[in-house]
Each structure stands twice: as structure tokens, then as C-alpha cells.
Amino acid sequence: MTRTDVVAIGDVHGCASLLEQKLWPHLDTGAELIFLGDLIDRSPESEGDRKVLEQVWLLQENPAAFGLAAVTVLRGNHEQMLLKALAPRAQDQDVDLWLYNGGNPDLLPLARERRDWFEQLPFTAIRGDYLFVHAGVRPGIRLEHQATDDLIWIRRPFLTKPHELPYTVVHGHTFRHDYQVTRLPHRIGIDTGAFCSGVLTCLALGPESR
């Protein structure tokens, strides 16, 4: 790990109040925030998606003003579904899939304004010994050969067997029934079901965590 700590943030899903509460301890620490995707959809509060996005954009546009080294946002499957719904020639099934998975039509005007931001979201980030990704990786496949659909959608076999990459994979996407963080030698799962559990995980990883 580099000297600057990294704070990985699990699936927010429009939980704006919870995000604000969980961010406070990490401001003015010089850390880099890495959001693991799924900022939006299934929000349990009014205008939660918009509030989350605006908070993240504010942090990302001027991280130094908040005492942060950087703010990185990865692409999740919900951002991908939104992008498909926003496409100029979007199929009805693409829109229906996003709505079925908790998409809020009221978000569409703002999303259209910031479509370029959604389109540039990366699928992975590497910091020292850690690989950050939304869902996981397909075991036995080199990182450069991973399919983007797997990076944002995969569950099995990633959740059930070692991936063989030279990193500890930090991921979201799948939460446990007890809403606890999963810590294994090869992966750390930090989606704790914020939208239904009220538990949002922000995991600090620094030199002492190696």
C-alpha cells in the first residue's frame, strides 16, 4: 500500500444520510476514497440518488478542500444499467431492467446532464496489494483478460473459490444475510446491504493492513 490510506466504500444505493454520516470520520485524513459502484437505485429516502451523486461529485471535484488525496468512483452494475437506459437508441427492455432493479425515473434528467461522467467510470483500481472492483473477477483469468460484465456482475464462481490473482480483491455487489463484512485471504467483501440494513461499510486500508 502507498503511504496514503485508502478508504473503500461499499454499495451506497442512494442512502444519502447514511453516506454523509459515514464519511465524516474520513475527511481531513489525507485518504483516498474509492467508491465500489452502485451509488444509485433502491434508495430508501426521498431524492437519495440525487443527493448521493451530488455529494460524490462535490468531493471528487475538489478533494483537497475536504482533506482528501483523491476520490475514485468505480462502475457498478447499476451505473451500467442506467447507461443502457440512457442510450439514444435504448431498447424498452433496457429501461425496464433498470426500473425493475430499483431505478428512479426522476433521476433521468440529471443523469442525462452528467452522462459523460457515468461513461468514464473505470471498472477497476489497483492500489498496492489491493484490487478494487464492484463485483469481483473470474477465477483463473488474468486481469487484462477479464470481461467487463464479470467485473460488475459476477457472483459464482468468484465467491466460492480463490481467484489466483496477485491481489486481495476488495469488492461489493453481494451482501451476506447477516450484513457483515467478508474477510478472506484473497478477497474482502464490503457490501453490507445499506439500502435494506442501514449498514454502510467504509473500510480503511493502510500500510498496517498489509
C-alpha positions in Angstrom: 0.0 0.0 0.0 1.2 3.6 -0.5 1.7 5.9 2.4 -1.8 7.4 1.8 -4.5 5.3 3.3 -7.4 4.2 1.1 -11.0 4.0 2.3 -13.2 1.7 0.3 -16.9 2.4 0.4 -19.4 -0.3 -0.3 -22.7 -0.1 -2.3 -24.4 3.2 -1.3 -27.7 2.7 -3.2 -29.0 6.2 -2.6 -28.5 6.1 1.2 -27.6 9.8 1.3 -28.0 10.4 5.0 -26.0 7.3 5.8 -23.2 8.2 3.5 -22.9 11.7 5.0 -22.7 10.2 8.5 -20.1 7.5 7.5 -17.9 10.0 5.6 -17.2 12.4 8.4 -14.5 10.3 10.2 -12.5 10.1 7.0 -12.5 13.8 6.0 -9.3 15.7 6.7 -7.3 12.5 6.9 -5.4 12.7 3.6 -7.0 9.4 2.5 -8.2 8.4 -1.0 -11.9 7.4 -1.1 -12.7 4.6 -3.5 -16.4 4.0 -4.1 -17.0 0.5 -5.4 -20.0 1.3 -7.5 -23.8 1.2 -7.2 -24.1 4.7 -5.9 -27.7 4.7 -7.1 -31.0 2.8 -7.2 -33.2 1.3 -4.4 -32.8 4.5 -2.4 -34.8 4.3 0.9 -35.1 8.1 1.1 -36.6 10.9 -0.9 -34.2 12.1 -3.7 -31.5 9.9 -2.2 -29.9 9.1 -5.6 -29.5 12.8 -6.5 -28.1 13.7 -3.0 -25.6 10.9 -3.1 -24.4 11.8 -6.6 -24.1 15.5 -5.7 -22.2 14.7 -2.6 -19.8 12.4 -4.5 -19.3 15.0 -7.3 -18.6 17.7 -4.8 -15.9 15.5 -3.1 -14.4 14.4 -6.4 -14.2 17.8 -8.0 -12.1 19.3 -5.1 -10.9 16.5 -2.8 -8.2 18.7 -1.2 -11.0 21.0 0.1 -12.2 18.1 2.2 -8.7 17.0 3.3 -8.7 14.0 0.9 -6.0 12.9 -1.5 -8.4 11.8 -4.2 -11.9 10.4 -4.8 -12.2 7.5 -7.2 -15.6 6.1 -8.3 -15.8 2.6 -9.9 -18.6 1.4 -12.2 -21.2 -0.9 -10.7 -23.9 -2.9 -12.5 -26.5 -0.2 -11.5 -24.5 2.5 -13.2 -24.2 0.2 -16.2 -27.9 -0.4 -16.3 -28.5 3.3 -16.1 -26.2 4.0 -19.0 -28.0 1.4 -21.2 -31.3 3.1 -20.3 -29.9 6.5 -21.3 -28.6 5.3 -24.7 -30.1 7.3 -27.6 -31.5 4.0 -29.0 -32.2 2.3 -25.7 -34.5 -0.7 -26.0 -37.6 -1.0 -23.9 -36.1 -4.0 -22.1 -33.0 -1.9 -21.1 -35.2 0.7 -19.5 -37.4 -1.9 -17.9 -34.4 -3.8 -16.5 -33.1 -0.6 -14.8 -36.5 0.2 -13.4 -37.1 -3.4 -12.2 -33.8 -3.2 -10.3 -34.8 0.0 -8.4 -34.1 2.7 -10.9 -35.9 6.0 -10.2 -37.2 7.8 -13.4 -36.9 11.1 -11.6 -33.1 10.7 -11.8 -33.1 10.6 -15.6 -32.8 14.4 -16.3 -29.8 14.7 -14.0 -28.2 11.5 -15.4 -28.6 12.8 -18.9 -26.8 16.0 -18.0 -23.9 14.1 -16.4 -23.9 11.1 -18.8 -20.2 11.8 -19.7 -19.3 11.3 -16.1 -21.1 7.9 -15.9 -19.4 6.8 -19.2 -15.9 7.5 -17.9 -16.3 5.4 -14.7 -13.5 2.8 -14.6 -14.1 -0.8 -13.8 -11.1 -1.4 -11.6 -8.5 0.4 -9.5 -5.2 -1.1 -8.1 -3.6 0.4 -5.0 -0.6 -1.6 -3.8 -1.6 -5.2 -3.0 -5.3 -4.4 -3.4 -7.5 -4.7 -6.5 -10.8 -2.7 -6.1 -13.7 -3.8 -8.3 -17.5 -3.7 -8.0 -18.5 -7.4 -8.2 -15.3 -9.5 -8.5 -13.3 -11.3 -11.0 -13.5 -14.7 -12.8 -11.1 -17.1 -11.2 -8.2 -18.3 -13.4 -8.3 -15.3 -15.8 -5.6 -12.7 -16.0 -6.8 -9.2 -15.0 -6.3 -7.8 -18.5 -8.4 -10.5 -20.0 -11.4 -10.2 -17.6 -14.7 -9.5 -19.2 -16.3 -6.2 -18.1 -19.6 -8.0 -17.4 -17.9 -10.2 -14.9 -16.3 -7.2 -13.1 -19.7 -5.7 -12.4 -22.0 -8.7 -12.3 -20.2 -11.9 -11.2 -21.0 -13.8 -8.1 -20.2 -17.5 -8.6 -17.6 -18.8 -9.0 -15.8 -15.7 -7.6 -17.5 -16.0 -4.2 -16.7 -19.7 -3.9 -13.1 -20.2 -5.0 -9.8 -18.3 -5.0 -9.2 -16.1 -8.0 -5.4 -16.7 -8.4 -4.6 -13.0 -9.0 -1.7 -11.4 -7.0 -4.0 -9.1 -5.1 -6.5 -9.1 -2.4 -9.8 -8.2 -4.2 -11.9 -5.6 -2.4 -15.5 -5.7 -3.8 -19.1 -5.0 -3.2 -22.2 -6.3 -5.1 -23.1 -9.2 -2.9 -24.1 -8.9 0.7 -24.4 -11.6 3.4 -27.6 -12.4 5.2 -26.1 -11.1 8.4 -24.9 -7.9 6.7 -21.3 -8.5 7.8 -18.0 -7.8 6.0 -16.4 -10.9 4.5 -12.7 -11.2 5.2 -10.8 -13.9 3.4 -7.1 -14.0 2.4 -8.0 -13.5 -1.3 -11.0 -11.1 -1.0 -12.8 -8.7 1.2 -16.5 -8.1 0.5 -17.8 -4.9 1.9 -21.4 -4.6 0.5 -23.4 -4.7 3.7 -26.8 -4.1 2.2 -27.1 -0.4 3.1 -30.5 0.2 1.4 -32.2 -2.6 3.5 -29.9 -3.0 6.5 -29.0 0.6 7.3 -25.3 -0.5 7.4 -22.9 1.1 5.0 -19.3 0.0 5.2 -16.3 2.3 4.8 -13.2 0.2 5.1 -9.9 1.9 5.8 -6.9 0.1 4.3 -3.4 1.4 5.0 0.2 0.2 5.4 -0.8 -1.5 8.6 -3.4 -3.6 6.8 -1.0 -5.4 4.5 
